[in-house]
Amino acid sequence: MKLAVAAGIGLSGGAAFAADMPAPFDKPEEVKIALVRYLSTGDFFQSYLSGVEKQSAALGVDLRVLDSRQDAALQADMVDQAIALGVDGIIIQHGLTESMKAAAQRAVDAGIKVVAFDVNVENDAIPQIEQSDYLLGKLALEQAIKDNGDSFTAGYVYVPGIAPLDRRDVAWKEVKEANPGITEAAMFGTLDNPIANSVANQARSVLQANPNISVVFAPYDEFAKGVKIAVDEAGLSQDIAIYSADVSTADISAMREPDSAWAATVATNPAVVGEVSVRTLALMLAGEDPGKQVVVPPTLITQDFLNEQDVKNMEELGQKMPQFQHADVSVAEWIPLPAR
């Protein structure tokens, strides 16, 4: 009999036997799930994958990872590959609505349970897992106004068509409308690999053409890294403040550099989001309803906080911010959590 070790909630004695699990998790080694990825470059996506792997291991299921590396057509093909593999469930991670909508429907038609993280596949049968991207943007912009007042000239890094960025864009539009003193001098952005370097190339030109920019809203950490490269090269680190979304150990290090322009970011722990994605799929496989939207709440992380608390990495951030370690989302007594 397979032993699923549980660290934490609802499982007395610290362990649950597979015999106590609902079908199909009474035979977890026979449960096959696939993670079909669009974006995988950068610390956020490595951490997300780690969370998926750890929660899958805690459940004892067979996980397959299919990585399209930002090839939309290939990602759709990979959903079909997962269907052909006979998986029980699929997590679709990022992607474009137009390329994933039909592929996701094919999986549902094949009787496979599907969840989507940060991609809108426009399907009522598929729960959307998100980190409240709107709130990520809103909290970052509220901090920008707190630090810089409600009248400044901004640069904005944005690539339309990516669900999380589109949701963050709603917050940006609202904040601009509510604060007419905020001027958007330039919008730029790219997802060409390596993303940070590609954005840095754009930011150099933007900053040169718009010397009055004092705030950059870069609501994805790879964007923020790119802007910071350009700001540092131009010697403007004390004249420009960068506000972002997402966080990693590398981001923490960059935010804590002397005179760093990166003032604040708003994030959920990507590993926790990965765990929530697997738990949401597990609930569906067990015949339970996780709801149409599964939201992992975000946390504001300022440069000042990191310096005051001497936070050097993600592990220390979790210790200093307990809400960063675990999200009480898509949990059930029978679902074992990864070891903390």
Secondary structure, 3 states (H helix, E strand, C coil): CCEEECCCCCCHHHEEEHHHCCCCCCCHHHCEEEEEECCCCCHHHHHHHHHHHHHHHHHCCEEEEEECCCCHHHHHHHHHHHHHHCCCEEEEECCCHHHHHHHHHHHHHCCCEEEEECCCCCCCCCCEEECCHHHHHHHHHHHHHHHHCCCEEEEEECCCCCHHHHHHHHHHHHHHHHCCCEEEEEEECCCCCCHHHHHHHHHHHHHHHCCCCCEEEECCHHHHHHHHHHHHHCCCCCCCEEEEECCCHHHHHHHCCCCCCEEEEEECCHHHHHHHHHHHHHHHHCCCCCCCEEECCCEEEEHHHHHHCCCCCHHHHHHHCHHHCCCCCCCCCCCCCCCC
